[in-house]
Amino acid sequence: MKLTMRLLLSLLLGLSCPGGEQFAQAAELAVPAYTGEGNLYKRVHSLREMRFAHVVEQHTDFSCGAAALATLLRYGFGRDLDEQQVIAGMLAGANADVVRQQGFSMLDMKHYVNTLGLRASGFVSGPERLPALRIPALIMLDINGYKHFVILKLATRDTVYVADPALGNRALAMRDFARQWNGVLLAVAGPGYQPQGPLRQLPSLLSARQLMNGMQPVQQADLVEYGFLYSDFL
């Protein structure tokens, strides 16, 4: 019984135990008390895996920008790109010495996005305008002096939902977010954009709040307000 509970805890929390590292990811477990013929298996996911659903996880302390941009390109535009491919693509057009000292900038990201046939535009905004934002955008947060890129998925008056390459999907109170955000966002437009993709959806546990706040996908025509042309989404 103790061993069973230990494995179950490892599965739910996404932790590893001696001989049980595989339980940090999805697994197929036999359904207990099943009385039919053979064994019945159910696919289950760890909490950690669910937290990183539709988020490209960063693998180094300094690759949050590449992982965040990979998240936006993969789940916003259907581009099959990972963190390493985005790093290589941005390095091709950046100053390697500057990158080693300061990391990638939004300008590096903009240049790389342009090479993919997409269009990236930078905007300055106040937190109060974010609930009107109709597309996911890449932003930088200052977390106790640590500059960190995340994807802003959507926002309400009180809450901001982000895809964080270090922590997964999370929600921040608007007042806390406003203290961390520098007011700049990088939005991407172009062929393949998925207005109803996962970056514009809240986790199922939050779907009631999503409906209450009217956070539904909008028509592409509404995106023109943010500086893009109709042709950017065709």
C-alpha positions in Angstrom: 0.0 0.0 0.0 2.8 2.4 0.9 4.6 1.7 -2.4 1.4 2.3 -4.4 0.7 5.6 -2.7 4.3 6.7 -3.3 4.1 5.9 -7.0 0.7 7.7 -7.2 2.2 10.8 -5.5 5.1 10.8 -7.9 2.7 10.6 -10.8 0.5 13.4 -9.6 3.3 15.8 -8.6 5.5 15.1 -11.5 8.4 14.1 -9.2 10.8 11.2 -9.6 11.4 8.5 -7.1 14.1 5.8 -7.1 13.3 3.6 -10.1 10.3 5.7 -11.1 11.6 8.7 -13.1 9.2 7.8 -15.9 6.2 8.8 -13.7 7.1 12.5 -14.3 5.5 12.1 -17.7 2.3 10.6 -19.1 1.9 6.9 -18.4 -0.6 4.1 -18.8 -1.7 2.5 -15.5 -3.8 -0.5 -14.9 -7.3 0.3 -13.6 -7.7 -1.2 -10.2 -10.7 -3.5 -9.4 -11.4 -4.1 -13.1 -13.1 -7.5 -13.3 -13.2 -7.9 -17.1 -10.9 -10.0 -19.2 -7.3 -9.0 -19.5 -6.1 -5.6 -18.1 -7.7 -2.2 -18.6 -5.3 0.7 -18.8 -6.0 4.4 -18.6 -3.6 7.1 -19.8 -2.9 9.7 -17.1 -0.8 12.8 -17.0 1.2 14.3 -14.2 0.4 17.8 -12.9 3.7 19.0 -14.2 2.9 17.8 -17.7 -0.5 19.5 -17.6 1.1 22.7 -16.3 3.3 22.8 -19.4 0.6 21.9 -21.9 1.2 24.0 -25.1 4.3 25.6 -23.6 7.9 25.0 -24.9 10.0 24.6 -21.8 13.3 26.3 -21.5 16.3 24.1 -20.9 18.9 26.7 -19.8 18.8 29.7 -17.5 19.2 32.1 -20.5 17.0 30.6 -23.2 13.6 31.9 -22.0 13.3 34.2 -25.0 13.9 31.3 -27.5 11.5 29.0 -25.7 8.9 31.7 -25.4 9.2 32.5 -29.1 9.1 28.8 -30.0 5.9 28.6 -28.0 4.3 31.4 -29.9 5.4 30.0 -33.3 4.4 26.4 -32.6 1.1 26.9 -30.9 0.1 30.2 -32.6 1.2 29.5 -36.1 1.6 25.7 -36.3 5.4 26.0 -37.0 7.2 22.8 -35.9 10.1 24.5 -34.1 11.8 23.8 -30.8 14.0 25.9 -28.6 17.3 24.9 -30.2 16.0 25.6 -33.7 14.9 29.1 -32.7 18.2 29.8 -30.9 20.1 28.7 -34.1 17.8 30.9 -36.3 18.3 34.0 -34.1 22.0 33.5 -33.8 22.3 33.5 -37.6 21.3 37.2 -37.7 22.6 38.4 -34.3 25.9 39.5 -32.9 27.2 36.4 -31.0 29.3 38.4 -28.6 26.4 40.6 -27.6 24.1 37.6 -27.2 26.7 35.9 -24.9 26.8 39.0 -22.7 23.1 40.1 -22.8 21.0 37.3 -24.2 18.6 37.7 -27.1 16.6 40.9 -27.5 13.2 41.5 -29.0 14.9 43.0 -32.0 16.7 39.7 -32.6 13.3 37.9 -32.3 11.7 40.4 -34.7 14.5 39.8 -37.3 14.2 36.0 -37.0 10.4 36.1 -37.3 10.7 38.1 -40.5 13.0 35.4 -42.0 10.1 32.9 -41.5 7.8 35.0 -43.7 5.9 36.4 -40.8 5.6 39.9 -39.5 6.6 41.0 -36.0 5.7 44.4 -34.6 6.5 46.0 -31.2 3.9 48.0 -29.3 3.9 50.0 -26.1 0.8 49.7 -23.9 -0.5 50.2 -20.4 -1.8 47.2 -18.4 -5.3 48.7 -18.5 -5.5 48.1 -22.2 -4.5 44.4 -22.1 -8.0 43.0 -21.8 -8.6 44.4 -25.3 -5.7 42.5 -26.8 -7.0 39.8 -29.2 -3.7 38.0 -30.0 -1.0 36.3 -27.9 2.1 38.4 -27.6 5.7 38.0 -26.3 6.5 40.2 -23.3 9.3 40.6 -20.8 8.8 40.5 -17.1 11.2 41.8 -14.4 11.1 39.3 -11.6 13.2 40.7 -8.7 15.8 41.9 -11.2 15.7 38.8 -13.4 14.6 39.6 -17.0 12.3 36.9 -18.2 10.4 36.4 -21.5 6.9 34.8 -21.4 3.9 34.7 -23.7 0.9 36.8 -22.7 -2.1 34.7 -23.7 -4.9 36.9 -22.7 -6.0 39.2 -19.8 -9.0 40.3 -17.9 -9.4 43.4 -15.8 -8.0 41.5 -12.7 -5.9 38.6 -14.1 -3.2 38.0 -16.7 -2.7 34.5 -18.1 0.8 33.7 -19.4 2.7 30.8 -20.9 5.9 30.8 -19.0 8.8 28.7 -20.4 10.2 28.2 -16.9 7.0 27.6 -14.9 4.3 26.6 -17.4 0.8 28.1 -17.7 0.1 30.4 -14.8 -2.1 33.4 -13.8 -0.9 36.6 -12.3 -3.0 39.2 -10.5 -3.1 42.3 -12.7 -1.6 44.5 -9.9 1.4 42.2 -9.6 1.8 41.9 -13.3 1.8 45.6 -13.7 4.8 45.9 -11.4 6.8 43.4 -13.4 6.0 44.3 -17.0 7.9 47.0 -18.9 4.9 47.9 -21.1 6.4 46.5 -24.3 4.9 43.6 -26.3 6.0 41.9 -29.5 3.1 40.7 -31.6 3.4 38.4 -34.6 1.1 38.1 -37.6 1.2 36.2 -40.9 0.0 33.0 -42.7 -1.0 30.2 -40.5 -2.2 32.2 -37.5 -4.6 30.2 -35.4 -7.1 32.6 -33.7 -8.7 29.7 -31.8 -5.4 28.0 -31.0 -4.3 26.9 -27.5 -2.6 30.3 -26.7 -6.0 31.9 -26.7 -7.7 29.3 -24.5 -7.6 28.9 -20.8 -7.2 25.5 -19.1 -10.4 23.6 -18.7 -10.5 24.3 -14.9 -10.7 28.0 -15.7 -13.2 27.7 -18.5 -16.0 29.1 -16.3 -14.1 32.3 -15.8 -13.3 32.4 -19.5 -17.0 32.4 -20.3 -17.9 34.9 -17.6 -15.3 37.4 -19.0 -16.4 36.9 -22.6 -12.8 35.9 -23.6 -13.9 34.3 -26.9 -11.8 34.2 -30.1 -12.6 37.2 -32.3 -12.8 37.8 -36.0 -9.6 38.6 -37.8 -11.0 42.0 -38.8 -10.8 43.0 -35.2 -7.0 42.5 -35.2 -6.5 45.5 -37.6 -6.8 47.8 -34.6 -3.4 46.5 -33.5 -1.5 47.7 -36.5 -1.8 44.7 -38.8 -3.3 44.4 -42.2 -5.9 41.9 -43.4 -3.3 40.4 -45.6 -1.1 39.5 -42.6 -3.6 36.8 -41.7 -4.3 35.3 -45.1 
